[in-house]
Amino acid sequence: MGEVHWRELYREVVDTGLCTGCAACVMACPRDVLGYTDDYFPVQVGEGMAHDQCVIGDRGCDICTRACPRFRSWESDLDEALFGRPRDPDTEIFGPVRSILLTRATDKAVHELGQDGGLVSTLLIWGLETERIEGAVTSRIVNDGRGPFDAEPFLATTRDEVLAAAGSRYTYSANPLAMKQADERRMKQVALVGMSCQASINGTVEAYGVNKYKRKIALTIGLLCSKTFTYEGQQQVLAEHGIDVADVTKINIKGVFQVWTRDGGYHEIPLKLFHPYTREGCKLCPDFAAEHADISTGGIGADDNWTLTLVRTERGEEWLKGVIDEGLVEAKPGEDDPVAMNLLTKLSGWSRKRWPSDRLPDGHQAPGLLPIASTS
Ligand SMILES: Cc1cc2nc3c(=O)[nH]c(=O)nc-3n(C[C@H](O)[C@H](O)[C@H](O)COP(=O)(O)OP(=O)(O)OC[C@H]3O[C@@H](n4cnc5c(N)ncnc54)[C@H](O)[C@@H]3O)c2cc1C
């Protein structure tokens, strides 16, 4: 990339609102001069430094720009690196795929604890138990009495830890920050679980030669994602419906915000009430379908006991075949669920419309195109 570094990344991505807060730059920074704020943005931590200043960058370090999944021509570069070609914007609105399946764990405990079919947890447990990985960079609930709302980056290394982290929280968790723990423990192979923005790290490390993490990340599992909400916003909407966040045992989003409570209660709250509390970093994200993951997973099917599974790469295919061959996962074709397939196309099209093509800094590309005129 030549003469660019944190200064350009800050001005073109953070300052313009393109930054999702994925923390790839913080993860990759070899001198630990980048920190992470409580409101999910990377910052320069050098004493007395301006936000966009980096003395290491001035000396030639450009790793943060190479790890970032929103810098300049990221999407076409990542497509080329992972799939060997640019995507077809007319037929690949949710990104290139090898196959689309519906999957679920055959282990009852894993299936019950999983948000949908428990595929993600099954892959992680299998990877750990077969020593394909030493750890999984993921997210867990913060044990602070605030119910299943506060998520923090977490390095899981055992079946129990994977299961403790299973399920979905709709508050942002910058999972790549847990990679620092994997580094400290000198782990050689880890899996990365992350929302769409974080899963694109799979492509940046490949496209721009972030070699340390290119070698280290054995599998990236993406979570389909339209947006995350602030903790305070979710707390407020629930309070308006007479629900204390501390009483909540599980949440899910299936067209409505679903809430299960300790007393056995179940509540549905209109999703639109949460939209004002959309986290800032999600507002311009064009990627619903975790388009650069090895395997992308979601729960938009007619039957939420299954994980909608998009296999995108050869290694994704190998891992999925591994758990199916071992009898740990059952699978059926994605076309069995036309509801899921339609929603996948529709929601991917909606997210693509967010990318602000008309006000990008010089050198930035508009990713994908918008063939779906009827989704507005
Ligand atoms: C914020 C968010 C928004 C989502 N939005 C959609 C959507 O709009 N449509 C859709 O189809 N699917 C969405 N998903 C994905 C869906 O909820 C499931 O995660 C997915 O179907 C996998 O299910 P599973 O049972 O196989 O995973 P599980 O076995 O339950 O594993 C889930 C993994 O996700 C990790 N995780 C949980 N919460 C977070 C978080 N906040 N940040 C990072 N990692 C986390 C867990 O640590 C765990 O490793 C979303 C997920 C999240 C976290």
The ligand as a Tripos MOL2 file, in Angstrom:
@<TRIPOS>MOLECULE
LIG
   53    58     1     0     0
SMALL
NO_CHARGES

@<TRIPOS>ATOM
      1 C1        -25.2930   -9.1020   16.9110 C.3       1 LIG1
      2 C2        -25.7860  -10.2630   16.0870 C.ar      1 LIG1
      3 C3        -26.7100  -10.0080   15.0940 C.ar      1 LIG1
      4 C4        -27.1870  -11.0760   14.3030 C.ar      1 LIG1
      5 N1        -28.1080  -10.8040   13.3360 N.ar      1 LIG1
      6 C5        -28.5800  -11.7950   12.5790 C.ar      1 LIG1
      7 C6        -29.5700  -11.5290   11.5790 C.ar      1 LIG1
      8 O1        -30.0100  -10.4020   11.3860 O.2       1 LIG1
      9 N2        -30.0020  -12.5850   10.8190 N.ar      1 LIG1
     10 C7        -29.5170  -13.8490   11.0080 C.ar      1 LIG1
     11 O2        -29.9310  -14.7650   10.2880 O.2       1 LIG1
     12 N3        -28.5760  -14.1250   11.9380 N.ar      1 LIG1
     13 C8        -28.1130  -13.1400   12.7360 C.ar      1 LIG1
     14 N4        -27.1630  -13.4060   13.6890 N.ar      1 LIG1
     15 C9        -26.5820  -14.7660   13.7790 C.3       1 LIG1
     16 C10       -27.4000  -15.7090   14.6680 C.3       1 LIG1
     17 O3        -27.9150  -15.0350   15.8030 O.3       1 LIG1
     18 C11       -26.5260  -16.9020   15.1590 C.3       1 LIG1
     19 O4        -25.3430  -16.4020   15.7530 O.3       1 LIG1
     20 C12       -26.1190  -17.8280   14.0340 C.3       1 LIG1
     21 O5        -27.2800  -18.3200   13.3790 O.3       1 LIG1
     22 C13       -25.3060  -19.0310   14.5500 C.3       1 LIG1
     23 O6        -26.1380  -19.8180   15.3570 O.3       1 LIG1
     24 P1        -25.5550  -21.0990   16.0650 P.3       1 LIG1
     25 O7        -26.6320  -21.6990   16.9080 O.co2     1 LIG1
     26 O8        -24.9340  -21.9770   15.0120 O.co2     1 LIG1
     27 O9        -24.3970  -20.4440   16.9320 O.3       1 LIG1
     28 P2        -23.9500  -20.7300   18.4510 P.3       1 LIG1
     29 O10       -23.4980  -22.1340   18.5790 O.co2     1 LIG1
     30 O11       -24.9670  -20.2070   19.3890 O.co2     1 LIG1
     31 O12       -22.6450  -19.7950   18.5120 O.3       1 LIG1
     32 C14       -22.7590  -18.4040   18.3850 C.3       1 LIG1
     33 C15       -21.4020  -17.7630   18.4780 C.3       1 LIG1
     34 O13       -21.5420  -16.3530   18.3190 O.3       1 LIG1
     35 C16       -20.7830  -15.6750   19.3090 C.3       1 LIG1
     36 N5        -21.4430  -14.4030   19.6280 N.ar      1 LIG1
     37 C17       -22.5960  -14.2380   20.2850 C.ar      1 LIG1
     38 N6        -22.9060  -12.9450   20.4060 N.ar      1 LIG1
     39 C18       -21.9120  -12.2700   19.8140 C.ar      1 LIG1
     40 C19       -21.6480  -10.9020   19.6350 C.ar      1 LIG1
     41 N7        -22.4640   -9.9450   20.0850 N.pl3     1 LIG1
     42 N8        -20.5280  -10.5570   18.9750 N.ar      1 LIG1
     43 C20       -19.6950  -11.5000   18.5060 C.ar      1 LIG1
     44 N9        -19.8750  -12.8270   18.6570 N.ar      1 LIG1
     45 C21       -20.9800  -13.2030   19.3060 C.ar      1 LIG1
     46 C22       -20.7890  -16.6190   20.4800 C.3       1 LIG1
     47 O14       -19.7090  -16.3770   21.3360 O.3       1 LIG1
     48 C23       -20.7320  -17.9910   19.8150 C.3       1 LIG1
     49 O15       -19.4130  -18.3990   19.6050 O.3       1 LIG1
     50 C24       -26.6940  -12.3920   14.5220 C.ar      1 LIG1
     51 C25       -25.7570  -12.6330   15.5290 C.ar      1 LIG1
     52 C26       -25.3100  -11.5790   16.3210 C.ar      1 LIG1
     53 C27       -24.3130  -11.8610   17.4150 C.3       1 LIG1
@<TRIPOS>BOND
     1     1     2 1
     2     2     3 ar
     3     2    52 ar
     4     3     4 ar
     5     4     5 ar
     6     4    50 ar
     7     5     6 ar
     8     6     7 ar
     9     6    13 1
    10     7     8 2
    11     7     9 ar
    12     9    10 ar
    13    10    11 2
    14    10    12 ar
    15    12    13 ar
    16    13    14 ar
    17    14    15 1
    18    14    50 ar
    19    15    16 1
    20    16    17 1
    21    16    18 1
    22    18    19 1
    23    18    20 1
    24    20    21 1
    25    20    22 1
    26    22    23 1
    27    23    24 1
    28    24    25 2
    29    24    26 1
    30    24    27 1
    31    27    28 1
    32    28    29 2
    33    28    30 1
    34    28    31 1
    35    31    32 1
    36    32    33 1
    37    33    34 1
    38    33    48 1
    39    34    35 1
    40    35    36 1
    41    35    46 1
    42    36    37 ar
    43    36    45 ar
    44    37    38 ar
    45    38    39 ar
    46    39    40 ar
    47    39    45 ar
    48    40    41 1
    49    40    42 ar
    50    42    43 ar
    51    43    44 ar
    52    44    45 ar
    53    46    47 1
    54    46    48 1
    55    48    49 1
    56    50    51 ar
    57    51    52 ar
    58    52    53 1
@<TRIPOS>SUBSTRUCTURE
     1 LIG1         1 GROUP 0 **** ****
